Amino acid sequence: MFEITIQMLPFLMFFSLGIALFHTVILTALLELKIKPTWIMFIIDPLIIALGYYFFPHQSGFIFIGLFVSVFVLAIIAMITKGIQSIVDSFKKARQEKKPIWKIILGGFGILFVYLGFFYFGIYSIFIIFFIIIISSILPNNKNRFFFYQRNLPTSKIKSVAIGLAEICGKAKAIEPVFSSYSTTKCVGYIYTVDEITESRDDDGKTSKSYREIKRKIGFNNFLLQDDSGSIEVVPDKIEWISFWPATEIEAGNLRYREYILDEKTEILMIGQAFYEDAKTIFRYDDNKKLFGMAPLEWVNFANKWRPLKLKAVATLLCIALFSAFIILIPVKASGTKLIFESVNWKENFSKKPFDFFK
């Protein structure tokens, strides 16, 4: 049997403090359980090792291994739980936005494949997830697509805007004003959201908060966008609010209330489709490009100014990730003053079960 010796006991009890740290993070941050006091795992885990040594000496080694493995078991449970919650939240949000059923189902399968990939690739999933996070920051999404076209489209005067995808800039003017839900502000349009707040506290007593949207309300009527050449009517269906700051943000209890306001003073830049309808030109969602967005002009200018720095930062992170993966995954032997890089059997490595890396 695998026994812990008296010489090993102090070291393993000290090592269990690291296990306790992971237990605390997973239970409080990922599983969102309320543990009081938050440092209780730093007592329980070393105590398990000590009690195992005294009461089950012949199985004490397996008790330690079980405690170590429990970190990965809890992490997997937390990932599955978060994944299911994410799918449910995505489904509810998609239904609120009236997305097609096939897109919702496809998104659910996408999340499912991510979790299956974790079990297939094992420890290598860490690098795959890291690459996905970096690449997703530069791949097309609503915001990236907006700024992509913004950099390539010329800003047209509203009076002479051509039919089709176009970029215009000006100030909004309400045809029929609306009043926001929370502050009853008279405005062109608004978005009102309610977020559920979850608090967690680390070992140093620092509190961190996470937010989950549970309610969203949008108030918008057709409005005019004006520049020095004229005005155009905007149909706000499916319009994307990009880089707007909340005009009102209040936390009460475990809820956060935020309100985004489109007023008549802020100069905004819009990208969408100019369309001729009923003897007049309107501005609306572009079904071909799947694009219709607006952003404060001040923020657009700021984003364009710092874009080169962002691209350099992303390229640097990719290089660091590749170099780190190379160091960790490639077996290296030292021979005197030389480093010898051995070949890797990738087929064998990727066919291993998860966490075979630790064996």
N, C-alpha and C positions, 0 to 999 in steps of 0.2 A: 504493500500500500504506500501511497505518497504521503509522507509525514513531514510536518514542519519541525525543525530542530529549534532548540532554545536560542541558538545563535542567529537563526533566521527570523525569529519572531519580532524583534524590535524593527528590523528593516521592513518586513512585510506590513507591520502596523503603520509605519511611516508611509509606505507606499499606498496603503489603503486611504490615506488622506487625499491623494490624487483621485482615487476612485470616487471618494465622497464628493469631490468638487464636480465631477462629471454627473454624478447622481443628482446633485442639487440643481445644476443647470438644466438637465433634461426634465426633471420633475416640475421645476418652477417656470422656466422659460418656454419649453416646448409643450409639455403636458398641461401647463398653467394650473398646477395644483398649489393650494395654499398650505405651505409647510411652516409651522410655528413651533419653536424658533427655526429660522432658516439655516442655522448651523447644526441642526440636530444630526444630519448625516455624518458630520465629522466626529460624532460620538459613536453612532451606531456601527459604522463600517469597521473602525479599529476594534470595537467591542466584539463584533462577530468573529474577527480573526483570533482574538484572545480567548473567547469562549470555546471556539472550535479547537484550539490547541489544548485546552485543559479538559474538556468534556469528551471530545472525539479526536484524540491524538492520531489515530491511524488514518482518519479521513480528513485531517486538518488541511492538507495540501489541496484536496479537491474542493474544500470549502472556499479556500482563497481563489482557486481557479473559477469557481462558480460566481464568486463576488465580482471578479474581473469581467467575466462573460456577461454578467447582468447589465453592464454598461451598454453593450451592443444590443442586447435584447430590448432594453428600455428605449434606446435610440430608434430601433426599428419600429417598435410600437408607437413611439411619438411621430415618426415619419408617416406611418400608415394612418394614424389618427388625424394628423394635419392634412394628409392627402385627401381623406374622405371629407373632412370639413371644407377644404378648398374646392372640391368638386361640387359639394352642395351649395356653397356660397356662389360659385361661378354659375351654377344652374339657375339659382334664384335671380342673380343679376342679369343673366342672359334673357330670362323670361321677362323681366321688367323692361329690358331694352328691346323686347320682341324680336330676338334673333331667331333664325330658322332652327328647327329641331336638329337637323343634321349637323349644324355647326356646334351645337351644344354637346351632342353625342361624340363628335370627333374630338372636341376639346377634352372630354372625359377620358376617352381612350388614350389621348396624348399623355395625360397625367399618369394613367395606369402603366403605360409603356416606360415612363421614367422610373417608376418603382420596380418594375420587372428588370429594367436595366441595372438597377442597383444590386439586385440579387445575382444577376448573371456576371457582372464585371467585378463585384466585390470591392476591394480596396481601391481599384482604379476609378471607381465612380467619383471619388473626390476630385480627381483631375478633370474628369468629363464635366462635372457640374461647374467647376471653376471656369472652364473654357466656355460653357454655355452662357454663364453670367456675363463674361466679357464680350462674347460675340453678339449676344442679344442686345447689348447697349449700342451696337452700330448697325444691326440689321433693321430692315424696314418695319416700323410700327406706325401708329397714327401720328405720334409726335415727330419721329424721325422722317417720315414721309412728308409731313408738312414742311419741315425745314429743308428737306432735299429739294422740293419744288420751289420753295421760297428763294433758294440760292440760284436757281436756274431760270425762274420766270422774271420778266421785267415787271415793275410796278406800273400798272396802267392807270391813266386818268379815267375816272368813272364815266365821264361824258363820251369818251371814245373807246371804251372797253370792247374788245372783240368777243364774238360769240365763242364759247368753249371754255376750257380751263384758263383761269385768269387769276391775277393777283391785284388786289386793290387796297387802298389805304384811306382812312378817314375817321370821322367821328360818328357814332351812332345817334340817331334821332328817332324817338318813339313815335309811332303812328297812333298807337293806343297804349299808354303807359300801364305797367303792372306794379303791384305792391308786393314786396318780398314777404315771405311767410313769417320770418322771425322778427325782423326789425321794422317791418311795414314801410320800408324805404320805397319811395316812388322811383322807378327805374325803367330801363329798356327791357331788361331780362335778369333772371337770377337763378341760381342753383342753391338749394338748401339741403344739407346733409346732416345726418345724426350718426355718430360713431360710438360703438361700445368700447370702453376703456378697460384694458387689463393691465394691472400693475404687478411688477415683480421686483424683488429686492435681492441684491447680491450680498456676498459675505462682508463687504465693506460698508454695508448699510445704504448703498446708493440705490435709488429707485428708478426703474425704467418703465416706460409705458408703451403698450402696443394698441393699435386702433383697428377696429373692424366695422366697416360701414353697414348699418342695419336699416337705413332709410335714406331715400333721395327724392327730392321734389324739384321739378324744373318749371319755371314760369316764363313763358316767352310768347310774344306775338310778332307778326311781321313788323319789321322796322326799316328805317332808311339809313344808308351809309352815305355820308356827305364828305366831299372834298371841295377844293376851290373851283372845280369845273362843273359840279352838279351833284346829283344824288341818284341812288339806285335802291330799289326795294329788295330786301333780303328775306328769304324764306328760311327760318332758323331750324327746320326739321333736320335732325341728325348732325347738327353742328357740334364741333369739338372745341371745348374751352381749353386752351393751351397756355400754361404758365401764368394763369391768373392767381393772384393772392386773395385769400378770404378777406372780405371787408369786415366781417364779424366772426369772432371765434371765442366761444365760451365753454368752459367745462363745469359741469354741475353733477356731483355724485360720480357715477361711473359712465357718464355720457358726455360726449363733446358735440357741440352744435356749431356748425360753420355755415356761412352764407357768402356766396360769390355774387358780386353785383356788376352788371354791365351798365355804366352810366353814360351820360351824354358829354362828358368832359375828356375821357381817356381816348387817345388816338390809338386805333387798332388796325392791324393788318389782317386781311382775310384772303384765303385761297379757296376757290370753289368754281362752280360753272356759271358763266353768264349765259342766260337762256332767254330767247325771245318768246314771249307769251302774252296773248291778249293785247297786242299792239304796244307792248312795252317790254323793256329788258329787266329781268329779275336775276338775282344771284341766289344759287341754291347748291344742294349736294350734288357732286359729280358721280353719277352711277358707274361710269367707265373707270375712272381713277380711284373710286372709293375714297374720296377726299372732300372734306369740307371743314375748315378750321379757322379759328381766329385767335390772335395773340396780341397782347399790348405791344405797340411798336417799340417802346423803350426796351422791353425784354428781348425782342427779336434782334435789335441792334447789339445788345450785350452778348447774346448767344453767338452771333456771327463774329464778334470781336475775339471771343475766347475759343472758338472752334478749333483753330490750329493747335492750341495747347492741349485740348481734349484729345485730339487724334494722336499727339505725341505720347500722352499719358497712357492711352489704350495700347499703343504699340509697345511701350516700355513694359506694361503689365503682361502682355503676351510673351515677350522675350523672357521675362522673369519666370513665368509659368512653365515655358518650355525648358528652360535651364533647370528649374527645380525638379520637374518631372524626370529629366534626364539623369540628374544626380541620384534621385531616390530609386528609380526603376532599374537603372543599369548597374549590374554588379561590378565593383571595382576592387582590385587588389593592389596593395603597395608592395613593390619589390625594390628595396633600397630607396633610391631617389626617384624611381619611376612609378607612374600609375598605369596599371594595365586594365583596360576596359574589356570585359568579356562579352561574348555574344549572348543574346537573349532569345530564348524559345518563346516567342509571343503566343503561338498557338497553345502551348502548354500552360502558360501563365493565365491566359484569358479563359481557359477551360476549367480552371480551379474553382472550387466553391468559395463563396465569400469568406474573408478572414482567414483563408489558408495562408495568407501572407504572414500571420502571426505564429504559425506552427514551426 
